Amino acid sequence: MPSALSLSCLILIVSCVKAIKPLIGNHSQSVKYKPVLLMHGIDGTCKDFEHVIPWLQKSHPGTLTYCIPKFEGTPMSWIALPLQIPSIIKNITNYIAQNPADFEDGYHLVCHSQGGLICRAITEMMDDHKIHTLVSLAGPQLGVWGKDFFNGIRIPIFENLTRDQIYRLAYLPEAQATLSVANMWNDPAHFSLYEEKNTFLPYINGEKEDAQRLKANFLKLQKAVFLVGSFNDTGYDGGIEPWQSGVWGYVDGSGKEVQMEHLSIFVNDTFGLRTLNETGRLKVQRVSSENTLQTY
């Protein structure tokens, strides 16, 4: 999850704009567009969106855009997600309170990488939200796991560990209380430990306890869009690993792909993902590396 938006992520942004546009329709420029809030990924900052905002403005002139200036860069973006999310919600709430008329009809979230997971959690944990559309760009919705993931993120305590050793540190209480990567670590070869020791992902996925409140909040969304770069010969897209996590897929302990429809959180509709799909409000899209370059 590099700090700068990669070529693949720029193409995902284009797909994002296309995904939002049908919600607006072909109205005149006098129409008031819903605000767009932006959230960066791990090691990232608001500067990562410097090319995104002009695209949004060109597609929807006059759109109010706001990049959430919280937990930017290294090591602030490494802070545990249960600590980041309340602060980010407070920042959003305060910004809306300063501009109530702009937000009375709702708003969109466009979020990159780790920010995509954070924003999905916000849709579940923010009881009074008016989020119309959530757009996750290569967001690790089911977590991360893989040998290449840490090549782009230099977290000292993990640098000398192999993929198959990281769980021993990541699932320690101290790591769960401290590091976002530990909160995202979903080792399919040690799934029972993940369920028991990971304090974040199983909670927001409704795997640990009754998640009716989280589900009700998530289902307030009018649309949710999940986009990711698809690299068929590798599990790594240069940002998240496995890349399937960005579109609600994952891998089993042997590395074999498991698609969304076969996951227990989807089958059992633990937090509303299946309901969102059945009501036509869920869009997942893989952009292949070849098509990405052609599109660019």
C-alpha positions as CSV (number, residue, x, y, z in Angstrom):
1,M,0.0,0.0,0.0
2,P,2.4,2.7,-1.2
3,S,1.8,6.3,-0.2
4,A,1.5,7.6,-3.7
5,L,-1.4,6.5,-5.9
6,S,-0.1,4.0,-8.4
7,L,-1.1,3.8,-12.1
8,S,-3.6,1.0,-11.2
9,C,-5.2,3.2,-8.5
10,L,-5.5,6.1,-10.8
11,I,-7.5,3.9,-13.2
12,L,-9.6,2.8,-10.3
13,I,-10.3,6.5,-9.6
14,V,-11.6,6.8,-13.2
15,S,-13.8,3.8,-12.6
16,C,-14.9,5.4,-9.3
17,V,-16.0,8.6,-11.1
18,K,-17.9,6.5,-13.6
19,A,-19.5,4.6,-10.7
20,I,-20.7,7.8,-9.0
21,K,-21.9,9.5,-12.2
22,P,-25.0,7.4,-12.8
23,L,-26.2,8.3,-9.3
24,I,-26.2,11.9,-10.3
25,G,-27.8,11.7,-13.8
26,N,-27.5,14.1,-16.7
27,H,-28.6,17.2,-14.9
28,S,-27.7,20.8,-15.6
29,Q,-24.7,22.4,-13.9
30,S,-27.1,24.2,-11.6
31,V,-27.8,20.9,-9.7
32,K,-26.1,20.7,-6.3
33,Y,-23.9,17.6,-6.2
34,K,-23.4,15.7,-3.0
35,P,-20.0,16.4,-1.2
36,V,-17.2,13.9,-1.6
37,L,-15.0,13.1,1.4
38,L,-11.6,11.4,0.7
39,M,-9.5,9.2,2.9
40,H,-5.9,8.2,2.2
41,G,-4.3,4.8,2.7
42,I,-1.4,3.6,4.9
43,D,1.7,5.8,4.7
44,G,-0.5,8.2,2.6
45,T,-1.5,11.8,2.9
46,C,-4.1,14.1,1.4
47,K,-1.5,15.0,-1.3
48,D,-2.2,11.6,-2.8
49,F,-5.5,12.9,-4.1
50,E,-4.1,16.0,-5.8
51,H,-5.0,14.4,-9.2
52,V,-8.3,13.0,-8.1
53,I,-10.0,16.2,-7.1
54,P,-9.7,17.8,-10.6
55,W,-11.2,14.7,-12.1
56,L,-14.1,14.9,-9.7
57,Q,-14.6,18.6,-10.5
58,K,-14.5,18.0,-14.2
59,S,-17.1,15.2,-14.0
60,H,-19.3,17.0,-11.4
61,P,-18.5,20.8,-11.5
62,G,-18.8,22.5,-8.2
63,T,-18.7,19.4,-6.0
64,L,-17.5,20.1,-2.5
65,T,-14.5,17.9,-1.8
66,Y,-12.8,17.4,1.5
67,C,-9.8,15.2,2.3
68,I,-9.8,14.0,5.9
69,P,-6.4,15.2,7.3
70,K,-6.0,12.5,10.0
71,F,-3.3,9.9,10.6
72,E,-1.2,10.9,7.7
73,G,2.1,9.4,6.7
74,T,4.5,7.3,8.7
75,P,4.1,6.2,11.4
76,M,0.8,7.9,12.2
77,S,-1.1,5.8,9.6
78,W,0.2,2.7,11.4
79,I,-1.8,3.4,14.5
80,A,-4.4,0.7,15.4
81,L,-7.6,1.1,13.5
82,P,-9.9,1.0,16.6
83,L,-8.0,4.1,17.7
84,Q,-8.1,5.9,14.3
85,I,-11.8,5.4,13.5
86,P,-13.4,7.4,16.4
87,S,-11.1,10.3,15.7
88,I,-11.9,10.2,12.0
89,I,-15.6,10.1,12.7
90,K,-15.2,13.1,15.0
91,N,-13.4,15.0,12.3
92,I,-16.2,14.2,9.8
93,T,-18.9,15.2,12.3
94,N,-17.2,18.5,13.0
95,Y,-16.7,19.3,9.3
96,I,-20.4,18.6,8.6
97,A,-21.4,20.7,11.6
98,Q,-19.5,23.6,10.0
99,N,-21.3,23.2,6.6
100,P,-24.7,21.7,7.5
101,A,-26.5,23.0,4.4
102,D,-24.0,21.2,2.1
103,F,-24.5,17.9,3.8
104,E,-28.3,17.8,4.4
105,D,-28.9,15.5,1.4
106,G,-26.0,13.2,2.2
107,Y,-22.4,12.7,0.9
108,H,-20.1,10.2,-0.7
109,L,-16.9,8.6,0.7
110,V,-14.0,7.8,-1.7
111,C,-11.3,5.9,0.2
112,H,-8.0,4.3,-0.9
113,S,-6.3,1.2,0.4
114,Q,-6.3,1.0,4.2
115,G,-8.6,4.0,4.0
116,G,-11.2,1.9,2.2
117,L,-11.4,-0.5,5.1
118,I,-11.5,2.4,7.6
119,C,-14.4,4.0,5.6
120,R,-16.3,0.7,5.5
121,A,-16.0,0.5,9.3
122,I,-17.2,4.1,9.5
123,T,-20.4,3.2,7.6
124,E,-21.1,0.6,10.3
125,M,-20.0,2.4,13.4
126,M,-21.3,5.9,12.7
127,D,-24.9,5.8,13.9
128,D,-26.0,9.1,12.5
129,H,-24.3,9.0,9.1
130,K,-25.9,10.1,5.9
131,I,-23.4,8.4,3.6
132,H,-25.0,7.9,0.2
133,T,-22.2,6.0,-1.6
134,L,-19.1,4.3,-0.3
135,V,-16.3,3.8,-2.9
136,S,-13.4,1.7,-1.8
137,L,-10.3,1.7,-4.0
138,A,-8.2,-1.3,-3.4
139,G,-9.4,-1.5,0.2
140,P,-8.4,-4.7,2.0
141,Q,-12.0,-5.5,3.2
142,L,-11.1,-9.0,4.3
143,G,-7.6,-8.1,5.5
144,V,-4.1,-8.8,4.2
145,W,-1.8,-11.8,4.1
146,G,1.1,-12.5,1.8
147,K,4.9,-12.5,1.5
148,D,5.1,-9.4,-0.7
149,F,2.9,-7.1,1.3
150,F,5.6,-5.9,3.7
151,N,8.1,-5.0,0.9
152,G,6.3,-1.6,0.5
153,I,5.7,-1.0,4.2
154,R,8.8,-1.0,6.4
155,I,7.4,-1.8,9.9
156,P,10.5,-2.8,11.9
157,I,9.1,-5.5,14.1
158,F,7.8,-7.4,11.0
159,E,10.8,-6.9,8.7
160,N,12.7,-10.1,9.5
161,L,9.6,-12.4,9.7
162,T,8.2,-14.6,7.0
163,R,4.6,-14.6,6.0
164,D,4.0,-17.8,8.0
165,Q,5.6,-16.3,11.2
166,I,3.9,-12.9,11.3
167,Y,0.7,-14.2,13.0
168,R,2.8,-14.9,16.1
169,L,3.4,-11.2,16.6
170,A,0.3,-9.8,14.8
171,Y,-2.2,-11.6,17.1
172,L,-0.5,-10.6,20.3
173,P,-2.7,-8.1,22.4
174,E,0.1,-5.5,22.3
175,A,0.2,-5.6,18.5
176,Q,-3.6,-5.5,18.2
177,A,-3.7,-2.5,20.5
178,T,-1.0,-0.7,18.6
179,L,-0.7,-1.5,14.8
180,S,-3.2,-1.2,12.0
181,V,-1.4,-3.9,10.0
182,A,-1.9,-6.3,12.9
183,N,-5.7,-5.4,12.9
184,M,-5.7,-6.2,9.1
185,W,-3.7,-9.5,9.3
186,N,-6.0,-12.4,8.3
187,D,-3.9,-15.5,8.2
188,P,-6.1,-18.2,6.6
189,A,-3.6,-20.9,7.8
190,H,-4.4,-19.9,11.4
191,F,-8.1,-18.9,11.1
192,S,-9.1,-19.9,14.6
193,L,-6.4,-17.6,16.0
194,Y,-7.6,-14.8,13.7
195,E,-11.1,-15.2,15.0
196,E,-10.0,-15.3,18.6
197,K,-7.2,-12.8,18.7
198,N,-7.9,-10.2,16.0
199,T,-9.8,-7.4,17.8
200,F,-10.9,-5.5,14.7
201,L,-11.8,-7.4,11.5
202,P,-13.9,-10.2,13.0
203,Y,-15.8,-7.4,14.9
204,I,-16.7,-5.3,11.9
205,N,-17.4,-8.4,9.8
206,G,-19.9,-9.7,12.4
207,E,-17.9,-12.8,13.0
208,K,-17.6,-12.5,16.8
209,E,-20.9,-11.3,18.1
210,D,-24.3,-10.1,17.0
211,A,-23.8,-7.1,14.7
212,Q,-27.3,-5.8,14.3
213,R,-26.3,-2.2,15.0
214,L,-23.4,-2.4,12.6
215,K,-25.6,-4.1,10.0
216,A,-28.4,-1.5,10.3
217,N,-25.9,1.3,9.8
218,F,-24.2,-0.4,6.9
219,L,-27.5,-0.9,5.1
220,K,-28.2,2.9,5.2
221,L,-25.9,3.0,2.2
222,Q,-27.6,3.6,-1.1
223,K,-24.7,2.2,-3.0
224,A,-21.3,0.6,-2.2
225,V,-18.6,0.3,-4.9
226,F,-15.5,-1.9,-4.4
227,L,-12.8,-1.7,-7.0
228,V,-9.4,-3.4,-7.2
229,G,-6.6,-4.1,-9.7
230,S,-6.7,-7.8,-10.8
231,F,-3.4,-9.6,-11.3
232,N,-4.1,-13.2,-12.2
233,D,-0.5,-14.4,-12.0
234,T,0.2,-13.1,-8.5
235,G,-1.7,-12.4,-5.3
236,Y,-0.1,-8.9,-5.0
237,D,-1.3,-5.8,-6.8
238,G,1.4,-3.5,-5.6
239,G,-0.8,-2.4,-2.7
240,I,-2.8,-5.1,-1.0
241,E,-2.3,-8.8,-0.8
242,P,-4.2,-10.8,-1.7
243,W,-5.7,-8.4,-4.2
244,Q,-9.0,-10.3,-4.0
245,S,-9.5,-8.7,-0.6
246,G,-10.4,-5.5,-2.4
247,V,-13.5,-7.1,-3.9
248,W,-14.6,-9.3,-1.1
249,G,-12.6,-12.4,-2.1
250,Y,-9.7,-14.0,-0.4
251,V,-7.5,-17.1,-0.4
252,D,-7.4,-20.2,1.7
253,G,-4.4,-21.6,3.5
254,S,-3.1,-23.1,0.3
255,G,-3.4,-19.9,-1.6
256,K,-6.5,-21.0,-3.6
257,E,-8.9,-18.1,-4.4
258,V,-12.2,-18.0,-2.5
259,Q,-14.9,-15.8,-4.0
260,M,-17.3,-13.6,-2.1
261,E,-20.4,-15.8,-2.6
262,H,-18.7,-18.7,-0.7
263,L,-17.6,-16.7,2.3
264,S,-19.5,-17.3,5.6
265,I,-19.9,-13.5,6.2
266,F,-21.8,-13.3,2.8
267,V,-23.8,-16.5,3.1
268,N,-24.9,-15.7,6.7
269,D,-25.2,-11.9,5.9
270,T,-23.5,-11.1,9.1
271,F,-23.3,-7.4,8.6
272,G,-25.5,-6.8,5.5
273,L,-23.2,-7.5,2.5
274,R,-25.5,-10.1,1.0
275,T,-28.6,-7.8,1.5
276,L,-26.8,-5.0,-0.2
277,N,-26.1,-7.3,-3.1
278,E,-29.6,-8.7,-3.3
279,T,-31.1,-5.2,-3.4
280,G,-28.8,-4.1,-6.2
281,R,-26.8,-1.7,-4.2
282,L,-23.4,-3.5,-4.3
283,K,-20.9,-3.2,-7.1
284,V,-17.6,-5.1,-7.2
285,Q,-15.2,-4.7,-10.1
286,R,-11.8,-6.1,-10.9
287,V,-9.7,-4.1,-13.4
288,S,-7.1,-6.4,-15.0
289,S,-3.5,-5.1,-15.4
290,E,-3.8,-5.4,-19.1
291,N,-7.0,-3.5,-19.3
292,T,-5.7,-0.9,-16.9
293,L,-2.8,0.0,-19.2
294,Q,-5.1,0.1,-22.2
295,T,-7.6,2.3,-20.4
296,Y,-4.8,4.6,-19.3
